[in-house]
């Protein structure tokens, strides 16, 4: 061999130690690369799950807010109509003047569509039990409205008005229906009462 000339082992890739070091470095780089890809993949999955969870929670919160608003409006409108129907019944019992009775009947007629709108919304967005309770409430309030309007029409024709215009049974049923909607909304929204 010539001095200073690389030997055949060096040309072929070096000594066993240098090859082992090189193989160890390649293994370390490959391991780091696999680890980084794996960590990135699982990081993506976790972030994706968190985003999905946040989106689902936002949708649930939005629906809850909509239900709260619809139920509150329906209950308030139903109470207003119930109060107006009861007041009209009292005006008929007191034999108030025909213009007062007309105003009362028209007010009741004007309030009913708001209740029906709230009833429809509750049936669409609410659970089946709350929707059913809202439907019953609207039906009974419509019965009361029909009784008030019919009594006014009889009074306008100077016919005898059968008293009470709203039966105690119907008034009790309307209150019961309203409480049914309140109870259904509370259960649905998780409100303790």
Secondary structure as UniProt FT lines:
FT   TURN            3..4
FT   HELIX           8..11
FT   TURN            12..13
FT   HELIX           16..93
FT   TURN            94..95
FT   HELIX           98..125
FT   HELIX           128..156
FT   TURN            157..158
FT   HELIX           168..189
//
